[in-house]
């Protein structure tokens, strides 16, 4: 989480933490494959996509 905190801009990080705090009943829209590829191409997403099964 330390790397996440360092690399992700604060507004985005706080939004993610807010969604986590909302719990399991929070609505999550599925990402399209093109959106996943776009995220994986960013510095923040590149290191995290190894944990996601597509």
PQR file of N, CA, C, O and H, with PARSE charges and radii, in Angstrom:
ATOM      1  N   UNK A   1       0.811  -1.197   0.000 -0.4000 1.5000
ATOM      2  CA  UNK A   1       0.000   0.000   0.000 -0.0000 2.0000
ATOM      3  C   UNK A   1       0.853   1.258   0.000  0.5500 1.7000
ATOM      4  O   UNK A   1       0.403   2.310  -0.453 -0.5500 1.4000
ATOM      5  N   UNK A   2       2.064   1.164   0.496 -0.4000 1.5000
ATOM      6  CA  UNK A   2       2.921   2.343   0.529 -0.0000 2.0000
ATOM      7  C   UNK A   2       3.189   2.854  -0.884  0.5500 1.7000
ATOM      8  O   UNK A   2       3.148   4.059  -1.133 -0.5500 1.4000
ATOM      9  H   UNK A   2       2.430   0.309   0.864  0.4000 1.0000
ATOM     10  N   UNK A   3       3.461   1.934  -1.803 -0.4000 1.5000
ATOM     11  CA  UNK A   3       3.712   2.336  -3.188 -0.0000 2.0000
ATOM     12  C   UNK A   3       2.454   2.957  -3.795  0.5500 1.7000
ATOM     13  O   UNK A   3       2.530   3.964  -4.499 -0.5500 1.4000
ATOM     14  H   UNK A   3       3.494   0.955  -1.601  0.4000 1.0000
ATOM     15  N   UNK A   4       1.315   2.363  -3.522 -0.4000 1.5000
ATOM     16  CA  UNK A   4       0.041   2.908  -3.996 -0.0000 2.0000
ATOM     17  C   UNK A   4      -0.133   4.332  -3.483  0.5500 1.7000
ATOM     18  O   UNK A   4      -0.492   5.228  -4.247 -0.5500 1.4000
ATOM     19  H   UNK A   4       1.253   1.545  -2.950  0.4000 1.0000
ATOM     20  N   UNK A   5       0.119   4.544  -2.195 -0.4000 1.5000
ATOM     21  CA  UNK A   5      -0.027   5.871  -1.596 -0.0000 2.0000
ATOM     22  C   UNK A   5       0.931   6.887  -2.215  0.5500 1.7000
ATOM     23  O   UNK A   5       0.587   8.059  -2.363 -0.5500 1.4000
ATOM     24  H   UNK A   5       0.410   3.815  -1.574  0.4000 1.0000
ATOM     25  N   UNK A   6       2.123   6.439  -2.574 -0.4000 1.5000
ATOM     26  CA  UNK A   6       3.106   7.349  -3.177 -0.0000 2.0000
ATOM     27  C   UNK A   6       2.767   7.703  -4.618  0.5500 1.7000
ATOM     28  O   UNK A   6       2.940   8.849  -5.032 -0.5500 1.4000
ATOM     29  H   UNK A   6       2.402   5.486  -2.455  0.4000 1.0000
ATOM     30  N   UNK A   7       2.286   6.727  -5.386 -0.4000 1.5000
ATOM     31  CA  UNK A   7       2.161   6.905  -6.830 -0.0000 2.0000
ATOM     32  C   UNK A   7       0.801   7.397  -7.310  0.5500 1.7000
ATOM     33  O   UNK A   7       0.713   8.025  -8.365 -0.5500 1.4000
ATOM     34  H   UNK A   7       2.146   5.796  -5.050  0.4000 1.0000
ATOM     35  N   UNK A   8      -0.245   7.126  -6.568 -0.4000 1.5000
ATOM     36  CA  UNK A   8      -1.585   7.508  -7.011 -0.0000 2.0000
ATOM     37  C   UNK A   8      -1.904   8.900  -6.460  0.5500 1.7000
ATOM     38  O   UNK A   8      -1.710   9.155  -5.272 -0.5500 1.4000
ATOM     39  H   UNK A   8      -0.174   6.616  -5.711  0.4000 1.0000
ATOM     40  N   UNK A   9      -2.391   9.801  -7.322 -0.4000 1.5000
ATOM     41  CA  UNK A   9      -2.733  11.145  -6.856 -0.0000 2.0000
ATOM     42  C   UNK A   9      -3.744  11.094  -5.699  0.5500 1.7000
ATOM     43  O   UNK A   9      -4.609  10.219  -5.651 -0.5500 1.4000
ATOM     44  H   UNK A   9      -2.548   9.593  -8.288  0.4000 1.0000
ATOM     45  N   UNK A  10      -3.616  12.039  -4.782 -0.4000 1.5000
ATOM     46  CA  UNK A  10      -4.441  12.021  -3.576 -0.0000 2.0000
ATOM     47  C   UNK A  10      -5.944  11.950  -3.852  0.5500 1.7000
ATOM     48  O   UNK A  10      -6.623  11.150  -3.209 -0.5500 1.4000
ATOM     49  H   UNK A  10      -2.913  12.750  -4.821  0.4000 1.0000
ATOM     50  N   UNK A  11      -6.505  12.751  -4.781 -0.4000 1.5000
ATOM     51  CA  UNK A  11      -7.959  12.645  -5.006 -0.0000 2.0000
ATOM     52  C   UNK A  11      -8.389  11.242  -5.435  0.5500 1.7000
ATOM     53  O   UNK A  11      -9.424  10.745  -4.993 -0.5500 1.4000
ATOM     54  H   UNK A  11      -5.953  13.401  -5.304  0.4000 1.0000
ATOM     55  N   UNK A  12      -7.594  10.608  -6.294 -0.4000 1.5000
ATOM     56  CA  UNK A  12      -7.928   9.244  -6.740 -0.0000 2.0000
ATOM     57  C   UNK A  12      -7.774   8.255  -5.588  0.5500 1.7000
ATOM     58  O   UNK A  12      -8.600   7.359  -5.413 -0.5500 1.4000
ATOM     59  H   UNK A  12      -6.753  11.012  -6.653  0.4000 1.0000
ATOM     60  N   UNK A  13      -6.717   8.426  -4.812 -0.4000 1.5000
ATOM     61  CA  UNK A  13      -6.470   7.534  -3.682 -0.0000 2.0000
ATOM     62  C   UNK A  13      -7.607   7.626  -2.656  0.5500 1.7000
ATOM     63  O   UNK A  13      -8.075   6.607  -2.148 -0.5500 1.4000
ATOM     64  H   UNK A  13      -6.046   9.153  -4.955  0.4000 1.0000
ATOM     65  N   UNK A  14      -8.041   8.840  -2.360 -0.4000 1.5000
ATOM     66  CA  UNK A  14      -9.132   9.017  -1.406 -0.0000 2.0000
ATOM     67  C   UNK A  14     -10.439   8.438  -1.937  0.5500 1.7000
ATOM     68  O   UNK A  14     -11.242   7.908  -1.169 -0.5500 1.4000
ATOM     69  H   UNK A  14      -7.661   9.667  -2.773  0.4000 1.0000
ATOM     70  N   UNK A  15     -10.657   8.539  -3.249 -0.4000 1.5000
ATOM     71  CA  UNK A  15     -11.859   7.946  -3.840 -0.0000 2.0000
ATOM     72  C   UNK A  15     -11.829   6.430  -3.712  0.5500 1.7000
ATOM     73  O   UNK A  15     -12.847   5.812  -3.401 -0.5500 1.4000
ATOM     74  H   UNK A  15     -10.005   8.970  -3.873  0.4000 1.0000
ATOM     75  N   UNK A  16     -10.667   5.830  -3.951 -0.4000 1.5000
ATOM     76  CA  UNK A  16     -10.535   4.376  -3.805 -0.0000 2.0000
ATOM     77  C   UNK A  16     -10.792   3.972  -2.364  0.5500 1.7000
ATOM     78  O   UNK A  16     -11.548   3.036  -2.103 -0.5500 1.4000
ATOM     79  H   UNK A  16      -9.840   6.333  -4.204  0.4000 1.0000
ATOM     80  N   UNK A  17     -10.164   4.676  -1.426 -0.4000 1.5000
ATOM     81  CA  UNK A  17     -10.365   4.349  -0.011 -0.0000 2.0000
ATOM     82  C   UNK A  17     -11.825   4.534   0.400  0.5500 1.7000
ATOM     83  O   UNK A  17     -12.342   3.770   1.215 -0.5500 1.4000
ATOM     84  H   UNK A  17      -9.550   5.436  -1.638  0.4000 1.0000
ATOM     85  N   UNK A  18     -12.489   5.543  -0.159 -0.4000 1.5000
ATOM     86  CA  UNK A  18     -13.911   5.753   0.129 -0.0000 2.0000
ATOM     87  C   UNK A  18     -14.759   4.589  -0.351  0.5500 1.7000
ATOM     88  O   UNK A  18     -15.700   4.178   0.328 -0.5500 1.4000
ATOM     89  H   UNK A  18     -12.069   6.164  -0.821  0.4000 1.0000
ATOM     90  N   UNK A  19     -14.428   4.058  -1.525 -0.4000 1.5000
ATOM     91  CA  UNK A  19     -15.161   2.913  -2.052 -0.0000 2.0000
ATOM     92  C   UNK A  19     -14.920   1.670  -1.199  0.5500 1.7000
ATOM     93  O   UNK A  19     -15.839   0.889  -0.953 -0.5500 1.4000
ATOM     94  H   UNK A  19     -13.664   4.392  -2.077  0.4000 1.0000
ATOM     95  N   UNK A  20     -13.687   1.494  -0.753 -0.4000 1.5000
ATOM     96  CA  UNK A  20     -13.390   0.359   0.121 -0.0000 2.0000
ATOM     97  C   UNK A  20     -14.176   0.481   1.416  0.5500 1.7000
ATOM     98  O   UNK A  20     -14.731  -0.504   1.903 -0.5500 1.4000
ATOM     99  H   UNK A  20     -12.940   2.128  -0.952  0.4000 1.0000
ATOM    100  N   UNK A  21     -14.225   1.673   1.970 -0.4000 1.5000
ATOM    101  CA  UNK A  21     -14.934   1.895   3.231 -0.0000 2.0000
ATOM    102  C   UNK A  21     -16.437   1.684   3.083  0.5500 1.7000
ATOM    103  O   UNK A  21     -17.117   1.368   4.060 -0.5500 1.4000
ATOM    104  H   UNK A  21     -13.775   2.473   1.574  0.4000 1.0000
ATOM    105  N   UNK A  22     -16.964   1.856   1.863 -0.4000 1.5000
ATOM    106  CA  UNK A  22     -18.403   1.691   1.636 -0.0000 2.0000
ATOM    107  C   UNK A  22     -18.840   0.241   1.811  0.5500 1.7000
ATOM    108  O   UNK A  22     -20.021  -0.029   2.030 -0.5500 1.4000
ATOM    109  H   UNK A  22     -16.412   2.113   1.070  0.4000 1.0000
ATOM    110  N   UNK A  23     -17.907  -0.680   1.717 -0.4000 1.5000
ATOM    111  CA  UNK A  23     -18.234  -2.079   1.951 -0.0000 2.0000
ATOM    112  C   UNK A  23     -18.610  -2.846   0.706  0.5500 1.7000
ATOM    113  O   UNK A  23     -18.544  -2.341  -0.414 -0.5500 1.4000
ATOM    114  H   UNK A  23     -16.947  -0.460   1.540  0.4000 1.0000
ATOM    115  N   UNK A  24     -19.006  -4.080   0.938 -0.4000 1.5000
ATOM    116  CA  UNK A  24     -19.281  -5.014  -0.157 -0.0000 2.0000
ATOM    117  C   UNK A  24     -20.502  -4.646  -0.974  0.5500 1.7000
ATOM    118  O   UNK A  24     -20.612  -5.091  -2.117 -0.5500 1.4000
ATOM    119  H   UNK A  24     -19.060  -4.491   1.848  0.4000 1.0000
ATOM    120  N   UNK A  25     -21.400  -3.878  -0.460 -0.4000 1.5000
ATOM    121  CA  UNK A  25     -22.630  -3.557  -1.185 -0.0000 2.0000
ATOM    122  C   UNK A  25     -22.466  -2.400  -2.153  0.5500 1.7000
ATOM    123  O   UNK A  25     -23.430  -2.000  -2.806 -0.5500 1.4000
ATOM    124  H   UNK A  25     -21.310  -3.517   0.468  0.4000 1.0000
ATOM    125  N   UNK A  26     -21.271  -1.860  -2.254 -0.4000 1.5000
ATOM    126  CA  UNK A  26     -21.038  -0.743  -3.160 -0.0000 2.0000
ATOM    127  C   UNK A  26     -21.189  -1.214  -4.612  0.5500 1.7000
ATOM    128  O   UNK A  26     -20.759  -2.314  -4.957 -0.5500 1.4000
ATOM    129  H   UNK A  26     -20.488  -2.184  -1.724  0.4000 1.0000
ATOM    130  N   UNK A  27     -21.790  -0.394  -5.445 -0.4000 1.5000
ATOM    131  CA  UNK A  27     -21.955  -0.718  -6.854 -0.0000 2.0000
ATOM    132  C   UNK A  27     -20.627  -0.554  -7.577  0.5500 1.7000
ATOM    133  O   UNK A  27     -19.949   0.460  -7.415 -0.5500 1.4000
ATOM    134  H   UNK A  27     -22.140   0.500  -5.166  0.4000 1.0000
ATOM    135  N   UNK A  28     -20.264  -1.520  -8.350 -0.4000 1.5000
ATOM    136  CA  UNK A  28     -19.039  -1.463  -9.137 -0.0000 2.0000
ATOM    137  C   UNK A  28     -19.395  -1.780 -10.582  0.5500 1.7000
ATOM    138  O   UNK A  28     -19.914  -2.853 -10.888 -0.5500 1.4000
ATOM    139  H   UNK A  28     -20.814  -2.345  -8.481  0.4000 1.0000
ATOM    140  N   UNK A  29     -19.110  -0.841 -11.451 -0.4000 1.5000
ATOM    141  CA  UNK A  29     -19.350  -1.068 -12.876 -0.0000 2.0000
ATOM    142  C   UNK A  29     -18.176  -1.853 -13.448  0.5500 1.7000
ATOM    143  O   UNK A  29     -17.026  -1.478 -13.220 -0.5500 1.4000
ATOM    144  H   UNK A  29     -18.688   0.031 -11.202  0.4000 1.0000
ATOM    145  N   UNK A  30     -18.432  -2.925 -14.180 -0.4000 1.5000
ATOM    146  CA  UNK A  30     -17.337  -3.683 -14.768 -0.0000 2.0000
ATOM    147  C   UNK A  30     -16.603  -2.851 -15.820  0.5500 1.7000
ATOM    148  O   UNK A  30     -17.212  -2.066 -16.546 -0.5500 1.4000
ATOM    149  H   UNK A  30     -19.367  -3.229 -14.365  0.4000 1.0000
ATOM    150  N   UNK A  31     -15.306  -3.035 -15.886 -0.4000 1.5000
ATOM    151  CA  UNK A  31     -14.498  -2.318 -16.869 -0.0000 2.0000
ATOM    152  C   UNK A  31     -14.443  -3.128 -18.156  0.5500 1.7000
ATOM    153  O   UNK A  31     -14.355  -4.356 -18.134 -0.5500 1.4000
ATOM    154  H   UNK A  31     -14.811  -3.673 -15.296  0.4000 1.0000
ATOM    155  N   UNK A  32     -14.496  -2.429 -19.256 -0.4000 1.5000
ATOM    156  CA  UNK A  32     -14.358  -3.069 -20.565 -0.0000 2.0000
ATOM    157  C   UNK A  32     -12.899  -3.488 -20.749  0.5500 1.7000
ATOM    158  O   UNK A  32     -12.008  -2.875 -20.162 -0.5500 1.4000
ATOM    159  H   UNK A  32     -14.568  -1.432 -19.273  0.4000 1.0000
ATOM    160  N   UNK A  33     -12.644  -4.510 -21.546 -0.4000 1.5000
ATOM    161  CA  UNK A  33     -11.249  -4.921 -21.799 -0.0000 2.0000
ATOM    162  C   UNK A  33     -10.364  -3.771 -22.274  0.5500 1.7000
ATOM    163  O   UNK A  33      -9.190  -3.704 -21.911 -0.5500 1.4000
ATOM    164  H   UNK A  33     -13.368  -5.008 -22.023  0.4000 1.0000
ATOM    165  N   UNK A  34     -10.912  -2.873 -23.076 -0.4000 1.5000
ATOM    166  CA  UNK A  34     -10.109  -1.736 -23.555 -0.0000 2.0000
ATOM    167  C   UNK A  34      -9.737  -0.800 -22.409  0.5500 1.7000
ATOM    168  O   UNK A  34      -8.651  -0.220 -22.413 -0.5500 1.4000
ATOM    169  H   UNK A  34     -11.866  -2.927 -23.371  0.4000 1.0000
ATOM    170  N   UNK A  35     -10.628  -0.646 -21.426 -0.4000 1.5000
ATOM    171  CA  UNK A  35     -10.324   0.192 -20.264 -0.0000 2.0000
ATOM    172  C   UNK A  35      -9.252  -0.458 -19.385  0.5500 1.7000
ATOM    173  O   UNK A  35      -8.400   0.231 -18.826 -0.5500 1.4000
ATOM    174  H   UNK A  35     -11.510  -1.117 -21.422  0.4000 1.0000
ATOM    175  N   UNK A  36      -9.299  -1.764 -19.270 -0.4000 1.5000
ATOM    176  CA  UNK A  36      -8.288  -2.475 -18.490 -0.0000 2.0000
ATOM    177  C   UNK A  36      -6.927  -2.338 -19.152  0.5500 1.7000
ATOM    178  O   UNK A  36      -5.928  -2.098 -18.473 -0.5500 1.4000
ATOM    179  H   UNK A  36      -9.992  -2.324 -19.725  0.4000 1.0000
ATOM    180  N   UNK A  37      -6.877  -2.488 -20.466 -0.4000 1.5000
ATOM    181  CA  UNK A  37      -5.613  -2.329 -21.187 -0.0000 2.0000
ATOM    182  C   UNK A  37      -5.076  -0.909 -21.052  0.5500 1.7000
ATOM    183  O   UNK A  37      -3.870  -0.708 -20.903 -0.5500 1.4000
ATOM    184  H   UNK A  37      -7.688  -2.683 -21.018  0.4000 1.0000
ATOM    185  N   UNK A  38      -5.968   0.074 -21.105 -0.4000 1.5000
ATOM    186  CA  UNK A  38      -5.558   1.470 -20.950 -0.0000 2.0000
ATOM    187  C   UNK A  38      -4.960   1.689 -19.558  0.5500 1.7000
ATOM    188  O   UNK A  38      -3.909   2.317 -19.430 -0.5500 1.4000
ATOM    189  H   UNK A  38      -6.947  -0.088 -21.226  0.4000 1.0000
ATOM    190  N   UNK A  39      -5.616   1.181 -18.524 -0.4000 1.5000
ATOM    191  CA  UNK A  39      -5.109   1.312 -17.156 -0.0000 2.0000
ATOM    192  C   UNK A  39      -3.775   0.594 -16.992  0.5500 1.7000
ATOM    193  O   UNK A  39      -2.869   1.112 -16.340 -0.5500 1.4000
ATOM    194  H   UNK A  39      -6.470   0.671 -18.628  0.4000 1.0000
ATOM    195  N   UNK A  40      -3.649  -0.588 -17.575 -0.4000 1.5000
ATOM    196  CA  UNK A  40      -2.415  -1.364 -17.460 -0.0000 2.0000
ATOM    197  C   UNK A  40      -1.241  -0.641 -18.115  0.5500 1.7000
ATOM    198  O   UNK A  40      -0.091  -0.876 -17.742 -0.5500 1.4000
ATOM    199  H   UNK A  40      -4.385  -1.009 -18.105  0.4000 1.0000
ATOM    200  N   UNK A  41      -1.510   0.229 -19.081 -0.4000 1.5000
ATOM    201  CA  UNK A  41      -0.456   0.953 -19.784 -0.0000 2.0000
ATOM    202  C   UNK A  41       0.050   2.159 -18.997  0.5500 1.7000
ATOM    203  O   UNK A  41       1.054   2.757 -19.385 -0.5500 1.4000
ATOM    204  H   UNK A  41      -2.444   0.420 -19.383  0.4000 1.0000
ATOM    205  N   UNK A  42      -0.611   2.531 -17.908 -0.4000 1.5000
ATOM    206  CA  UNK A  42      -0.179   3.673 -17.104 -0.0000 2.0000
ATOM    207  C   UNK A  42       0.843   3.226 -16.066  0.5500 1.7000
ATOM    208  O   UNK A  42       0.895   2.047 -15.715 -0.5500 1.4000
ATOM    209  H   UNK A  42      -1.427   2.045 -17.593  0.4000 1.0000
ATOM    210  N   UNK A  43       1.659   4.164 -15.570 -0.4000 1.5000
ATOM    211  CA  UNK A  43       2.617   3.794 -14.521 -0.0000 2.0000
ATOM    212  C   UNK A  43       1.927   3.226 -13.275  0.5500 1.7000
ATOM    213  O   UNK A  43       2.426   2.274 -12.674 -0.5500 1.4000
ATOM    214  H   UNK A  43       1.616   5.121 -15.855  0.4000 1.0000
ATOM    215  N   UNK A  44       0.808   3.790 -12.890 -0.4000 1.5000
ATOM    216  CA  UNK A  44       0.100   3.310 -11.697 -0.0000 2.0000
ATOM    217  C   UNK A  44      -0.514   1.930 -11.926  0.5500 1.7000
ATOM    218  O   UNK A  44      -0.548   1.113 -11.006 -0.5500 1.4000
ATOM    219  H   UNK A  44       0.402   4.563 -13.378  0.4000 1.0000
ATOM    220  N   UNK A  45      -0.989   1.664 -13.112 -0.4000 1.5000
ATOM    221  CA  UNK A  45      -1.652   0.394 -13.381 -0.0000 2.0000
ATOM    222  C   UNK A  45      -0.726  -0.728 -13.785  0.5500 1.7000
ATOM    223  O   UNK A  45      -1.043  -1.900 -13.582 -0.5500 1.4000
ATOM    224  H   UNK A  45      -0.961   2.328 -13.859  0.4000 1.0000
ATOM    225  N   UNK A  46       0.413  -0.385 -14.353 -0.4000 1.5000
ATOM    226  CA  UNK A  46       1.320  -1.409 -14.860 -0.0000 2.0000
ATOM    227  C   UNK A  46       1.775  -2.403 -13.808  0.5500 1.7000
ATOM    228  O   UNK A  46       1.821  -3.605 -14.067 -0.5500 1.4000
ATOM    229  H   UNK A  46       0.670   0.567 -14.518  0.4000 1.0000
ATOM    230  N   UNK A  47       2.107  -1.922 -12.643 -0.4000 1.5000
ATOM    231  CA  UNK A  47       2.579  -2.807 -11.592 -0.0000 2.0000
ATOM    232  C   UNK A  47       1.483  -3.556 -10.879  0.5500 1.7000
ATOM    233  O   UNK A  47       1.761  -4.510 -10.153 -0.5500 1.4000
ATOM    234  H   UNK A  47       2.070  -0.945 -12.432  0.4000 1.0000
ATOM    235  N   UNK A  48       0.245  -3.149 -11.066 -0.4000 1.5000
ATOM    236  CA  UNK A  48      -0.859  -3.771 -10.351 -0.0000 2.0000
ATOM    237  C   UNK A  48      -1.609  -4.814 -11.168  0.5500 1.7000
ATOM    238  O   UNK A  48      -2.336  -5.635 -10.608 -0.5500 1.4000
ATOM    239  H   UNK A  48       0.019  -2.374 -11.656  0.4000 1.0000
ATOM    240  N   UNK A  49      -1.443  -4.791 -12.460 -0.4000 1.5000
ATOM    241  CA  UNK A  49      -2.216  -5.691 -13.309 -0.0000 2.0000
ATOM    242  C   UNK A  49      -1.776  -7.143 -13.174  0.5500 1.7000
ATOM    243  O   UNK A  49      -2.502  -8.036 -13.610 -0.5500 1.4000
ATOM    244  H   UNK A  49      -0.852  -4.125 -12.915  0.4000 1.0000
ATOM    245  N   UNK A  50      -0.623  -7.409 -12.591 -0.4000 1.5000
ATOM    246  CA  UNK A  50      -0.184  -8.769 -12.364 -0.0000 2.0000
ATOM    247  C   UNK A  50      -1.056  -9.493 -11.342  0.5500 1.7000
ATOM    248  O   UNK A  50      -1.023 -10.719 -11.244 -0.5500 1.4000
ATOM    249  H   UNK A  50      -0.033  -6.683 -12.237  0.4000 1.0000
ATOM    250  N   UNK A  51      -1.839  -8.722 -10.579 -0.4000 1.5000
ATOM    251  CA  UNK A  51      -2.693  -9.296  -9.539 -0.0000 2.0000
ATOM    252  C   UNK A  51      -4.114  -9.534 -10.030  0.5500 1.7000
ATOM    253  O   UNK A  51      -4.937 -10.086  -9.300 -0.5500 1.4000
ATOM    254  H   UNK A  51      -1.866  -7.726 -10.659  0.4000 1.0000
ATOM    255  N   UNK A  52      -4.409  -9.123 -11.258 -0.4000 1.5000
ATOM    256  CA  UNK A  52      -5.770  -9.183 -11.773 -0.0000 2.0000
ATOM    257  C   UNK A  52      -5.869 -10.265 -12.834  0.5500 1.7000
ATOM    258  O   UNK A  52      -5.041 -10.323 -13.743 -0.5500 1.4000
ATOM    259  H   UNK A  52      -3.740  -8.675 -11.851  0.4000 1.0000
ATOM    260  N   UNK A  53      -6.856 -11.103 -12.727 -0.4000 1.5000
ATOM    261  CA  UNK A  53      -7.108 -12.111 -13.761 -0.0000 2.0000
ATOM    262  C   UNK A  53      -8.070 -11.526 -14.774  0.5500 1.7000
ATOM    263  O   UNK A  53      -9.159 -11.083 -14.410 -0.5500 1.4000
ATOM    264  H   UNK A  53      -7.529 -11.055 -11.989  0.4000 1.0000
ATOM    265  N   UNK A  54      -7.691 -11.519 -16.013 -0.4000 1.5000
ATOM    266  CA  UNK A  54      -8.555 -10.956 -17.066 -0.0000 2.0000
ATOM    267  C   UNK A  54      -9.099 -12.102 -17.890  0.5500 1.7000
ATOM    268  O   UNK A  54      -9.853 -11.878 -18.837 -0.5500 1.4000
ATOM    269  H   UNK A  54      -6.806 -11.879 -16.309  0.4000 1.0000
TER
END
